[in-house]
Structures are given as structure tokens and as C-alpha cells.
Amino acid sequence: SPNATIPTRIGYDTYWGHFKGLIDEAGIYNYALSDADIIEHAGMRGSVHRPDVLYYRMEEPSWNGTPGEVMDWTYGGHPGTATGNADVDPNGWFRQAGRFDGSGDSIDVGNSLELVPTSEITLAAWIKPDNLAGWTHDGTVIGRRLGYYLEVARDGHIRFYLAGVTGLWLDGPSLLGYGDDW
């Protein structure tokens, strides 16, 4: 059964490590986006289909660790709290982004059962990792321990895991060689 004591986090997970770089427009959907939706979303600045579970636009003026300071733009209302040195950066994909230095930064989303999928899930975010060639660990983009992960592996591949469903990591394309692109 789902565990309501485990937090969902952006930028960090205790098992898979800290993300280093920029994360923008992070979202969780409780359904699988179609191929057409993904292509449409990739061609737009901002979310075409607003996530229905969690949606962080990262548009706040700054973060300083105040509880609930990272605004959730869904109707569910899961405001997050920046930890470590996480802060906003003016060079986002869509205006601003969250900046994570790879050393203790995250947005703690909380542990609501609404953040635990029951049948389908889509994890979405625009990411711009810093210097992938120098990474010595994996970096979590969105994660919930024992639940789901979207991460950038130390070899540059985008990876996805959903506990109890896939039971294994699904590797996507490598980001190495893309330089300074989102």
C-alpha cells in the first residue's frame, strides 16, 4: 500500500542523489500523456496541458526556505519548500527556473497520497544539467523513494523508474553532447 510518510522531492532523493543544474516547469500527471501531447508540449514554452497533480513553474522572486514558498499551480495545492541552496535563476526555459547546485538542494513537496499514482503517471520537467561530463553520481529531477524517479544518470542518460509497475529502470537518450541546451 502507498506510504504517506515518504516525501516527494524535486532535485534530490536519498538513494539517487542531487541534481546539478536548472529544472523548470516540473510536473506530475496522474495519467500517461500521449505521444502527440508530448510533442506539442516540447514545442511550447510553458505547459500545454497543465499537470493535474503537481506543477511548479518556478516563477517566485526568490526562495529562502520558508515553508510553502514554491507555488503549486494545480488545484491540488502542494506548495513546496526549498532546502539547501536551491533558489530561482532568471535563465529558465520559460522565464525562471529552479537552480540546484548538486549538494543538498531540493524542493520538498511533502508526502500527500495524491502524489502516489494508482495506475498511470507522467513526470515532466525541462532540465539543463551543469557539466554532465564531470558528474560522479546520478541526479534526481523528480522522485519519491520507493515510488518513482525521473533522473539524469551519471552517464548522461535520462532514466525513469516506477516501483511495482516497471520494476526496472527505463533508459532514455543520453544528454552528453548536447552542450548548453535544454
Buried (B, 14 or more C-beta within 10 A) or exposed (E): EBEEEBBBBBBBBEEBBBBBBBBBBBBBBBBEBEEEBBEEBEEEEEBBBEBBBBBBBBBBEEBEEEEEBBBBBBEBEBBBBBBBBBBBBEEBBBBBBBBBBBEEBBBBBBBBEBBBBEEEBBBBBBBBBBEBEEBEEBBBBBBBBEBBBBBBBBEBBBBBBBEEEEEEEEEEEBBEEEEEEB
